[in-house]
Amino acid sequence: MKPNLSLEIEGATVRFGGVVAVSEVSMTVDVGEVVGLIGPNGAGKTSLLNSISRLVPLSAGSVHVFGQNITKIAPYMLPRHGVARTFQVVQPFANLTLRENVAIAAMFSLKSLPKLEAMDRADAVLERTGLTHKAKMLPAEVTLADRKRLEVSRALAMTPKLLLLDEVMAGLNHTEMDAMIHLIRELQQEGTSIVVVEHVMKAIVAVCNRIIVMQNGKKIADGNPKSVLNDPTVVAAYLGQRYVDRQSKTQSASVSGVQK
């Protein structure tokens, strides 16, 4: 693994029977970099994230984090390698308060963490994510946006060096989204490396240094946000080749008219 990389994936392939969800994807994330992972529904983004976090096994390829090969380690060991993630479908412990949910995440990430210390860490994280005033409430008693923040809080309680975020912006209003963007920027400034799987382009452009695009399980683009989002291949993946062809004809006609 090259120096200054928090994540290096080489030839990642994930198969479910005869279906290839991820096909020979390679990517890197520098230390302190925020990388967006985007693509149409079914592109393989979450499957790739699941393979990094060891929820599904790789059929081929390898995953290294901070120089360590984690391709075959048990999922519960990931936090001890500095990796934490959120999930698109939020599933907190329904019978525990927000504070207790976050404290359990803290205890899960470290061996023999005393309960009092875990609770203190939970308090600090909840203050950062704006949930202190709801710490004693149950997940069912708070909004979807608060449950999203709870999911991020649980991940942050593991003190990750590499954070994998799976659609944490979905369902948020503009104010809530701006708060989440601010938090991600703060984490990056502190040196946390982040992979963001997201459909909300405003958020992707606002926080990402680089964007990787997937389609049909394959990586089709990798670069800075402006160049990637203007790439005809990427536009075609989202809007269809007919749209690209139509735009090309319109631009050609416009140039021709100017020349005349």
N, C-alpha and C positions, 0 to 999 in steps of 0.2 A: 504494500500500500504506500502511495506517495505521501511525503510529509505535508502537514497542514490540511489534511482531509479529515472531516468528521465522518463521512460516509463514502464508501466506494462499492458500487454494485457492478459486477461483471457477468454479462450473459445470462441475466436472470430469466428463467422460464418457469411458468406455473401451468400445470395441466390439471384439469378436472375430467378424468376419463379421456374421452377423445377431443375435448374442448381445450384449446390453448388460450388461456386467459391473459398470459404475459409471455411474450416471445422475444427472447434474447435481448433484453433491455440492459444497457450499461449506462451508468450515470455516476456523478460525483457531487459531493457537497463540501465546499471549503469550510474550515472552522469559522464560525461567525457569519456564515452566509445564509440568506433566506431564499430558498428555491421553491417556486410554484410548480405543481404538477397538475396539469389541466388536460381536458379532452372531453369528447362527447360521452354521454351515458354508455356504460358498457365498454369503455376504452381499456379498462384494466388497471385504473389508478388505485382503487382500494385493494385489489388483489396484490398489486406490487407493494403497497403499504403493509398488507397482511404478511407478505413474505419477509419483509424487513423485520417486522415485529414477531416473526416466528409463529404466527397463528395458522399459516398454511406452509407446508414444506416446499422448497424449491425442487422442481424436477431436474433442473440443471442450473449451473452458475454459482456465484458466491456473493456473500455480503460481509464487508468489513466495516467496523466502526472504530475510529481512533486507533487503527492499526491491528485490531483484534478480529479474528475470524469468528463471526457469530452464526455462520450458516446453519449449524446443527445444534446450537445450545437450546436449553429449555426456555420457553417464553418468560417464566418468572425470574430468570436470571438477567434479563435485559436492563432493568433499572440499575443493577449493580455494574453494568457496563456504560452507564450514563445515558440510557435511552428511555424515553417515555412517550406515550401517544394518547390521543383522544380518539373517540369513536363517533362515527356519523350518527348512529342511533344511540342516544344517551341512555344508559341503564345503571343509574346509581342504586345503592342499597335503599330500598323504599322505606324500610322501618328505622333508618338511622337519620339523624339530623345532618344538615350540610357540613357542620363542623366535624361530626363523627366520620362522615364519608371521606373527607379530606385527610383526617388523622389516620384512617386505615390505610390509605394510599401511602402515606409517609412511613408507616410501620412496615408495609409490604416491601418498600424499596430498600430498607436497611435491616440487617440482622440485629435483633435485640435492642431495638429502639424503645426506650421507656415510654409508657403511655403519656405521661405528663409532657415529655419533650415533643411527642407527636402532636399533642393538642396545641402546644405552643407554636409549632410549625404550621399547623392548620390555621390558627388565628392570624399568623403573619401573611399567609397566602390569601386568605379570605379578605383581609384588609386590602391587599393589592388588587384583587379582582372585583372589589366593590360589593362584597357579600357579607360583610361583618354584621350588618343590622338584621340579616336573615339567617345567621349561623345556627340558631336553635330551631329553625323550621325544618319540616320534612320536604323532600323533593317534590311531592305532589302538591305542596302548598305554595310553590313558587312558579314563576312563568317559564316558558320555553327558553327565553333568553337567559334567565338565571340558571337554568339547568345546563345550558351551554357553558356558562361561566363556571359552574360547578365542575363540569367535565375538564375544563382547562385547569381549574384549581387542583383537582386530583392529580393531574399530570405534573403540575409545578411542584406539588408537595414531594415529588420524587427527586427534586433538584436535578433535572436532566441537563446534560450538555448537548444532547441532540433531541429535539422535540418534533414529533410527527403529529400534524394537525389535520384531521379529516373533516372538512366542511364545518368548521366552527362558526362560520358566518351565516349559514343557512337559517332563514327564519328571523334574522335580526332586522330591526329597523335601522334607519340611518344613524341615529345617535348611538345605539348599541354597537353598530358596526364600527363607527369611528373610535369608540372606546376599545374595542378588540384590536383594531389596527394600531392604536397607540401602545397597547400592551405588547404586541408583537415587536414593534420597533424598540421598545425598552429592553426586551429580552435580547434582541440582537445586539444592542449597544453594550450589553453585559457579557457578550461573547457566546451566547447560545446559538447553535446552529439549528435551523428550522426548515422542515419540508412541509409545505402547505398544499393540501389537496382541496381545491375550491372551484366552484362554478361562478362565483361573484367576481367579475372582471375588475370592478372598482377596487376590491380588496387585493387582488393579485397584483395589479399595477402599483398599488400604493405601498406594498411591503416587500415585493420580491426583487432581488438583484438579478435573478435569472429565471427563465421559465422553460420547463420541459413539457412537451405536448405528446400525448399518446393517442393512438387510434387503432382499434382492433388488436389491442395487445402489444403494439409496437411503438417505439419512439420515433416520431416523425419530425421533431424540431427541438432545438436546444440553443438558447441564446438570450440576449437581453430582451426585456418586455416589448420594446418598440419594434425591433426587427422580427420577433417571433409572431406578434399579433398582426403584422402586415405581410407575413409570409403567405403566398397564395395557397400553399399546401394546407396550412392551418385554417385559413378562411374556408377552403373547400371542405375540410373535415367538419366544420361547424355549420356552414351554410349551404354546402353542396357545390359541386363543380359547375352546375349551370349558373349559379350566382357569380362565380369567378369569371366565367366566360362572358356573361352579360356585362360585368363591370369592365372587363378588358375591352370589349367592343365599344362601350360608351366612352372610355378614355381615348381609344384610337380615333373615334369620330370627332371628339373634342379637339384633339391635336391636329387632325386633318383640317378642321374648320378654321383653326387659328392660322395654319400655314397658308390657307387660301386668302 
